[in-house]
Amino acid sequence: GGGGASSAGSGALDGSGDLLSVIAQVQFCVLSATLSLPLREGVYAMGAGLSWLNFQVNLPGMPRVGKRYDVEAAAKGVEAYLATAGASAEELIVQNVGCGVAFVIVLVLLHLVGARIYVRRKRRDDPEFELPAPLRFPVVEIAAFVVYFTGALQTGAVVLTLRHDVTLGFIVVAAVLCTVVCLAMLLIFVLVMDPFTGVAPKCLRGRVF
């Protein structure tokens, strides 16, 4: 039983690692479209088309706010990315934060409820059954945060890059967003590396492997 659970956990971990690798590569394409590099127009179009993976999804009923850029007149980099995406920097951060919050709430609820139902059914045949480590809370949520981190950081950086064209309120939101996600990522790094460094707070040790 233990060997089977270990193999299942190992397979789940390998599968999630492959998925995160693919997502990271796609996110890199989106990030490349916002850099001031001598890229072809197709890269900006591809980046804008895949921007949903950075939680930049046009929300229904969202008001049109902020400065828009013309595709022909926009310089390379951030302006060209926004022009191709058909959105302003302000709309981008509203999309990212709104979709990110909704995604986290739905994911946590589905994970906790689904895991509880699954474990309850499995324990009918095996009273000692436990979820494989990669599927336990909050491992899935941390993996999801790693995906959200890239999009949030990129979105915040877009707003801060165009700060002369963005209102102060959105600049503050972008600065807070970048700071919060970077601190959260630093905490995750500290927890993951704790077995080797021993620097994690005592109350949090052993929570993440």
Backbone torsions as a table, in degrees:
resi	resn	phi	psi	omega
1	GLY	NA	-45.3	-178.6
2	GLY	-64.9	-41.3	179.8
3	GLY	-63.9	-40.5	179.4
4	GLY	-63.8	-42.7	179.1
5	ALA	-63.9	-38.8	179.7
6	SER	-64.7	-43.2	179.2
7	SER	-64.1	-41.7	179.4
8	ALA	-63.5	-42.0	178.9
9	GLY	-63.5	-40.9	179.5
10	SER	-63.9	-42.2	179.0
11	GLY	-64.4	-41.2	179.0
12	ALA	-63.8	-39.6	179.9
13	LEU	-65.6	-44.3	178.9
14	ASP	-62.2	-43.1	-179.8
15	GLY	-63.5	-43.1	179.6
16	SER	-67.4	-34.4	177.6
17	GLY	-64.2	-42.1	177.7
18	ASP	-62.8	-42.7	-179.7
19	LEU	-63.5	-45.1	179.3
20	LEU	-63.6	-34.1	178.4
21	SER	-64.3	-44.2	178.2
22	VAL	-63.5	-44.7	179.7
23	ILE	-61.0	-41.6	179.9
24	ALA	-62.0	-38.7	179.2
25	GLN	-66.5	-41.1	178.6
26	VAL	-66.4	-42.0	178.6
27	GLN	-62.2	-33.9	177.7
28	PHE	-62.9	-37.9	176.7
29	CYS	-62.9	-41.5	179.1
30	VAL	-65.9	-42.4	179.0
31	LEU	-63.7	-39.4	-179.8
32	SER	-60.2	-31.7	-178.6
33	ALA	-71.3	-14.5	179.5
34	THR	-103.2	2.6	178.9
35	LEU	-93.2	150.7	179.9
36	SER	-82.3	68.9	-179.9
37	LEU	-114.1	155.7	178.3
38	PRO	-74.8	71.0	-176.6
39	LEU	-98.4	156.2	175.2
40	ARG	-72.4	157.4	-179.0
41	GLU	-59.8	-31.7	-179.2
42	GLY	-61.3	-28.8	179.7
43	VAL	-67.3	-39.8	178.7
44	TYR	-66.1	-40.9	178.8
45	ALA	-64.3	-41.9	178.8
46	MET	-65.4	-42.8	179.2
47	GLY	-61.4	-43.2	178.6
48	ALA	-66.8	-36.4	179.9
49	GLY	-68.6	-28.0	-179.3
50	LEU	-100.3	7.7	-175.0
51	SER	-62.9	-18.4	178.4
52	TRP	-61.1	-26.5	179.1
53	LEU	-73.2	-14.5	173.1
54	ASN	-100.8	21.6	177.4
55	PHE	59.7	38.7	175.0
56	GLN	-113.8	81.0	-175.9
57	VAL	-116.5	131.8	-179.7
58	ASN	-66.5	108.9	-176.6
59	LEU	-80.1	137.2	179.1
60	PRO	-60.3	133.9	176.1
61	GLY	78.7	5.7	-179.1
62	MET	-73.4	130.8	-179.7
63	PRO	-65.9	149.8	178.7
64	ARG	-85.7	112.0	-178.5
65	VAL	-131.5	155.1	173.7
66	GLY	88.9	169.2	-177.5
67	LYS	-79.7	136.1	177.0
68	ARG	-107.1	156.2	-176.1
69	TYR	-119.6	142.5	179.9
70	ASP	-82.5	137.7	-176.6
71	VAL	-61.3	-39.8	-177.1
72	GLU	-73.5	-38.6	-173.7
73	ALA	-88.8	-17.3	-174.1
74	ALA	-68.1	140.5	174.9
75	ALA	-73.5	168.6	178.2
76	LYS	-66.0	155.4	175.5
77	GLY	99.7	-136.0	-172.6
78	VAL	-59.5	-46.0	-177.8
79	GLU	-63.3	-41.2	179.0
80	ALA	-65.7	-37.2	178.7
81	TYR	-63.8	-46.2	179.8
82	LEU	-66.4	-38.9	179.5
83	ALA	-62.9	-43.1	180.0
84	THR	-68.7	-37.2	179.8
85	ALA	-74.5	-18.6	-179.0
86	GLY	70.2	33.7	-178.6
87	ALA	-137.9	160.2	174.5
88	SER	-94.5	168.1	178.5
89	ALA	-63.1	-37.9	179.1
90	GLU	-63.9	-43.6	179.4
91	GLU	-64.9	-35.1	-179.3
92	LEU	-62.1	-43.0	-177.1
93	ILE	-75.0	-32.1	174.5
94	VAL	-63.9	-42.5	178.1
95	GLN	-61.7	-47.3	-175.7
96	ASN	-64.4	-47.6	-178.4
97	VAL	-68.3	-45.2	-179.1
98	GLY	-61.5	-48.2	-180.0
99	CYS	-68.5	-36.0	179.6
100	GLY	-63.6	-46.1	179.8
101	VAL	-63.5	-45.7	179.9
102	ALA	-62.6	-41.0	-179.1
103	PHE	-63.4	-45.1	-178.7
104	VAL	-62.9	-45.2	-179.1
105	ILE	-61.1	-47.7	-179.3
106	VAL	-64.8	-43.5	-178.3
107	LEU	-62.1	-47.5	-178.5
108	VAL	-62.4	-44.8	-179.6
109	LEU	-62.9	-47.2	-179.7
110	LEU	-63.9	-40.3	-178.4
111	HIS	-65.7	-50.2	-176.8
112	LEU	-66.2	-46.4	-178.9
113	VAL	-67.9	-46.1	-179.4
114	GLY	-62.2	-42.6	-179.9
115	ALA	-64.7	-39.6	-179.2
116	ARG	-64.4	-43.8	179.5
117	ILE	-65.0	-42.7	-178.4
118	TYR	-63.8	-46.0	-179.5
119	VAL	-64.4	-40.5	-179.7
120	ARG	-61.3	-41.4	179.4
121	ARG	-68.5	-41.1	-179.0
122	LYS	-65.9	-33.1	-177.7
123	ARG	-73.1	-10.2	174.1
124	ARG	-65.8	-34.1	178.7
125	ASP	-96.8	-30.3	-178.4
126	ASP	-135.9	96.7	-175.6
127	PRO	-58.4	-21.3	-177.9
128	GLU	-98.9	11.0	-176.8
129	PHE	-64.6	137.2	174.7
130	GLU	-133.4	151.0	176.8
131	LEU	-63.5	143.3	172.7
132	PRO	-58.1	146.7	-175.7
133	ALA	-51.5	-42.6	-178.5
134	PRO	-65.8	-13.8	-178.4
135	LEU	-103.5	0.5	-178.5
136	ARG	-84.0	157.2	175.0
137	PHE	-71.7	135.6	3.7
138	PRO	-107.5	33.6	-175.5
139	VAL	-62.2	-46.9	179.3
140	VAL	-61.4	-40.6	-179.5
141	GLU	-65.9	-36.6	177.7
142	ILE	-66.9	-41.5	177.1
143	ALA	-60.8	-41.4	178.1
144	ALA	-65.1	-38.3	178.9
145	PHE	-64.1	-37.1	177.7
146	VAL	-59.2	-39.3	177.3
147	VAL	-67.9	-44.0	-179.0
148	TYR	-67.6	-34.0	-176.8
149	PHE	-53.3	-48.0	-177.6
150	THR	-61.3	-46.7	-179.4
151	GLY	-65.6	-40.4	-179.6
152	ALA	-65.5	-43.0	-179.8
153	LEU	-65.6	-41.5	178.8
154	GLN	-64.7	-44.2	-178.7
155	THR	-63.5	-45.6	177.6
156	GLY	-61.1	-40.5	179.8
157	ALA	-65.7	-35.4	177.4
158	VAL	-60.7	-46.6	179.9
159	VAL	-63.4	-44.3	-178.0
160	LEU	-69.1	-31.0	177.5
161	THR	-66.5	-37.0	-178.3
162	LEU	-101.1	32.7	-173.5
163	ARG	-58.8	-24.6	179.7
164	HIS	-73.7	-18.8	179.8
165	ASP	-107.2	3.9	-175.0
166	VAL	-118.3	142.2	179.8
167	THR	-69.2	156.8	-173.5
168	LEU	-58.6	-39.7	-178.2
169	GLY	-58.5	-43.0	-179.9
170	PHE	-71.6	-31.3	176.1
171	ILE	-63.6	-42.8	178.4
172	VAL	-63.0	-44.5	179.6
173	VAL	-61.0	-42.5	179.8
174	ALA	-64.3	-42.1	179.4
175	ALA	-64.5	-42.5	178.8
176	VAL	-65.0	-43.6	-179.7
177	LEU	-59.3	-48.7	-180.0
178	CYS	-61.9	-41.3	-178.9
179	THR	-65.8	-46.0	-176.9
180	VAL	-64.1	-47.1	-177.2
181	VAL	-68.4	-33.5	177.7
182	CYS	-68.6	-41.3	177.4
183	LEU	-65.2	-40.3	178.2
184	ALA	-64.3	-41.1	178.4
185	MET	-66.2	-37.4	177.2
186	LEU	-63.2	-41.7	178.3
187	LEU	-62.6	-43.7	178.3
188	ILE	-60.7	-43.3	179.4
189	PHE	-60.9	-43.5	-180.0
190	VAL	-62.8	-42.0	-179.6
191	LEU	-67.0	-41.3	-179.2
192	VAL	-67.7	-37.7	-177.5
193	MET	-87.1	-1.9	-175.5
194	ASP	-56.5	-38.9	178.3
195	PRO	-57.3	-24.7	-178.6
196	PHE	-99.8	-27.6	-174.6
197	THR	-106.3	-33.5	-178.9
198	GLY	67.6	26.8	-176.3
199	VAL	-103.5	-2.9	-179.2
200	ALA	-70.2	147.7	175.8
201	PRO	-56.6	144.3	-176.8
202	LYS	-56.7	-36.3	-177.3
203	CYS	-70.5	-15.3	-177.5
204	LEU	-111.6	-2.3	-177.3
205	ARG	-67.0	141.4	178.2
206	GLY	80.3	4.9	-178.2
207	ARG	-82.2	-31.0	-176.3
208	VAL	-128.7	133.4	178.8
209	PHE	-123.6	NA	NA
